[in-house]
Amino acid sequence: MKDLTIGFFLIQPMQKYFLLAFSAGLFLIPFGLHAAFAESWYPGEGLKVGDYYRYHTCFTDWHNCTQIELDFWIQNKTSDGSGYNVQFVAIDGNNIQKGHTVFGMVTPDPTYSDPNIADYTNVYRNTIIWLDAFATSADPKDLPSPAWGRTGSVGGQSVAPVDQEQVTVQAGTYKAWVVGWHKGVDNKIWVVTSMPFPVKAAVYADVTQISQGTPPPQYVIELLETGNSQTPPPFLNVQSTLLAAGATCPTDDTSAVHNSINTDTNSMIIEYRYTPAVPHQGCPVQWSIYFEQNYDPNQKIGNVQYDIYTVDDQGKKIGSVAEDIGKNYLFAPVGSDFRTILIKEPSPTTHYIINAAGTGPENTVPDNTLSGLIKVDVTTAPPLAVPEFPVSAIMIMALVVSMVILFTRFKTNFSNLKF
């Protein structure tokens, strides 16, 4: 009996310890399952030599989110192994640019780009790999994580995986994580864990006030095609559009022309600034254009559909910036736009017309209530000729090469003589 009593009292503490251990195990199971099944991701994860990607992309700072195509192929690793050599193609309306860029390893951010594609690799940086501000190979993020970070805007929203969805893009259908946030509208970036780049994104500009409808896009991307090839894929079989705006064009000319003109219909004020003040034929001109209320220039007119025409001395249309990129109109959703235009016409003057066709959402028939135009004459200089190699220098080089060849032959003949 005594033994039974002792055994009873021994069992009680053992039961307590067992229950405590069991409860602790139940408490830790979710964490163990999370560790076992959690998926982590960062831009560039799994990227390898031979991978190629084609995207439709737009970015608010590149012609107010005009759609362009960005294609790239991971050719090989750099000689020091610190990055990837990448062949890059941008198709921007009728303008095609192909060049070489280098992606980093920690994040596939371009560390070098040929000058003719630098603007486009910057679009890639701010759209396709935008999430590298939150996740890198040095700091990958769990996809079930409740928060990755915050957007950079004032009162930035928490960026985090919010859902899983099946998403269809031109490249195919994928089960994806949706990384996003909500501020007036849902912002979504669709991430597939087996792919190093998002397959789709719809991110909107952070505006403080939205009078009606959806805010303008910050950037939009859609994956068109992906694969792996050890030889250059077909999209690289293109040549860059010839731009005379190469190394011969001045890059340090900060002169500018600035003016504000009321339209011919008095519907609005169009303010413009272009630089340089006297561009050369074949060189680019940077334009800033603002559409303003004629009773208060500080108030911008939104959703303006417009175009920039070039006309001859008689006023006959000879070119259109919108048509050059395959559109009916250019679009200024917040009342301003920024364009780079190549001077094609000969000196001394290029005649431009900035025509506001009206207002309304992009790709719709504009309301012409506020339509009107202004004329801008840009003084231009002759093209900068590519320096030619002097003929006299060529002759001297040929003479030197000939003398070296003759001397080498005579030396050989002398060495064969026997004395």
VENVEN-V456607 format. One record per backbone hydrogen bond with DSSP energy under -1.0 kcal/mol. CO is the residue of the C=O (numbers start at 1). NH is the residue of the N-H. E is the energy in kcal/mol with one decimal. If there is no record, write none. Layout:
[[CO NH E] [CO NH E]]
//
This chain:
[[1 5 -2.3] [2 6 -2.4] [3 7 -2.3] [4 8 -2.2] [5 9 -2.2] [6 10 -1.7] [7 11 -2.0] [8 12 -1.6] [10 14 -1.3] [11 15 -2.6] [12 16 -2.2] [13 17 -2.4] [14 18 -2.3] [15 19 -2.8] [16 20 -2.5] [17 21 -2.6] [18 22 -2.8] [19 23 -2.6] [20 24 -2.4] [21 25 -2.2] [22 26 -2.4] [23 27 -2.3] [24 28 -2.0] [25 29 -1.3] [28 32 -2.3] [29 33 -3.0] [30 34 -2.5] [31 35 -2.3] [32 36 -2.1] [33 37 -2.8] [34 38 -2.3] [39 143 -3.9] [41 141 -2.1] [42 45 -2.2] [44 47 -2.1] [48 51 -1.9] [50 229 -2.8] [51 74 -3.0] [52 227 -1.6] [53 72 -2.5] [54 224 -3.4] [54 225 -1.3] [55 70 -2.2] [56 222 -2.0] [57 68 -3.1] [58 220 -1.6] [59 62 -2.3] [59 65 -1.9] [62 66 -1.3] [68 57 -2.9] [69 91 -2.7] [70 55 -2.4] [71 89 -3.1] [72 53 -2.4] [73 75 -1.1] [73 87 -2.3] [74 50 -3.1] [76 85 -3.2] [78 81 -1.9] [83 78 -2.5] [84 103 -2.0] [85 75 -1.8] [85 76 -1.2] [86 101 -2.5] [87 73 -2.3] [88 99 -2.5] [89 71 -2.8] [90 97 -2.5] [91 69 -2.2] [92 95 -2.2] [95 92 -3.3] [96 241 -3.9] [97 90 -2.8] [99 88 -2.9] [100 114 -2.1] [101 86 -2.9] [102 111 -2.9] [103 84 -2.3] [106 137 -2.4] [107 109 -2.2] [109 104 -1.4] [112 102 -2.3] [114 117 -1.8] [117 121 -2.5] [118 122 -1.5] [119 123 -1.3] [120 124 -2.3] [121 125 -2.2] [122 126 -1.8] [124 127 -1.0] [124 129 -1.6] [127 130 -1.3] [129 132 -2.2] [130 133 -1.6] [131 134 -2.1] [131 135 -1.9] [141 41 -2.1] [142 145 -1.0] [149 159 -3.3] [153 156 -1.5] [157 151 -2.4] [159 148 -3.5] [159 149 -1.1] [160 180 -2.6] [163 178 -3.1] [165 176 -3.5] [167 174 -2.8] [169 172 -1.5] [172 169 -3.0] [174 167 -2.9] [176 165 -2.7] [177 191 -3.1] [178 162 -3.4] [178 163 -1.0] [179 189 -1.8] [180 160 -1.6] [181 187 -2.9] [185 183 -1.9] [187 181 -1.5] [188 202 -2.9] [189 179 -3.0] [190 199 -2.0] [190 200 -1.0] [191 177 -3.1] [192 195 -2.2] [196 44 -3.0] [199 223 -2.5] [200 190 -2.5] [201 221 -1.7] [202 188 -2.0] [203 218 -2.9] [203 219 -2.0] [205 207 -1.2] [216 205 -3.3] [218 60 -2.9] [219 203 -2.6] [220 58 -1.9] [221 201 -1.9] [222 56 -2.4] [223 171 -1.7] [225 54 -2.3] [227 52 -2.5] [233 236 -2.0] [234 237 -2.4] [236 238 -1.7] [244 246 -1.8] [246 249 -1.6] [257 274 -2.2] [259 272 -2.8] [261 270 -3.0] [263 266 -1.8] [268 263 -2.4] [269 292 -3.0] [270 261 -2.2] [271 290 -2.9] [272 259 -2.3] [273 288 -2.5] [274 257 -2.4] [275 286 -2.7] [279 381 -2.6] [280 283 -2.1] [283 343 -2.4] [285 341 -2.6] [286 275 -1.7] [287 339 -1.9] [288 273 -1.9] [289 337 -2.3] [290 271 -2.5] [291 301 -2.6] [292 269 -2.8] [296 299 -2.3] [299 293 -2.6] [303 360 -2.1] [304 332 -2.4] [305 357 -1.6] [305 358 -1.4] [306 330 -3.9] [307 355 -2.6] [308 321 -2.2] [309 353 -2.3] [310 318 -3.3] [310 319 -1.4] [312 315 -2.1] [316 312 -2.3] [319 310 -1.7] [320 324 -1.6] [322 327 -2.6] [323 326 -1.6] [324 94 -2.0] [330 306 -2.1] [332 304 -2.0] [332 335 -1.2] [335 291 -2.6] [337 289 -2.9] [339 287 -3.7] [341 285 -2.3] [343 282 -3.6] [348 380 -2.6] [350 378 -3.0] [351 311 -2.0] [352 376 -2.8] [353 309 -2.9] [354 374 -1.7] [355 307 -1.8] [356 372 -2.0] [358 305 -2.8] [359 367 -3.4] [361 364 -1.1] [367 359 -2.1] [368 371 -1.6] [372 356 -3.0] [373 264 -2.0] [374 354 -2.0] [376 352 -3.2] [378 350 -2.6] [381 281 -2.5] [390 394 -1.7] [391 395 -2.3] [392 396 -2.3] [393 397 -2.5] [394 398 -2.3] [395 399 -2.3] [396 400 -2.4] [397 401 -2.4] [398 402 -2.3] [399 403 -2.3] [400 404 -2.2] [401 405 -2.3] [402 406 -2.6] [403 407 -2.8] [404 408 -2.4] [405 409 -2.1] [406 410 -2.7] [407 411 -2.4] [408 412 -1.8] [409 413 -2.3] [410 414 -2.7] [411 415 -1.9] [414 417 -1.2]]
//
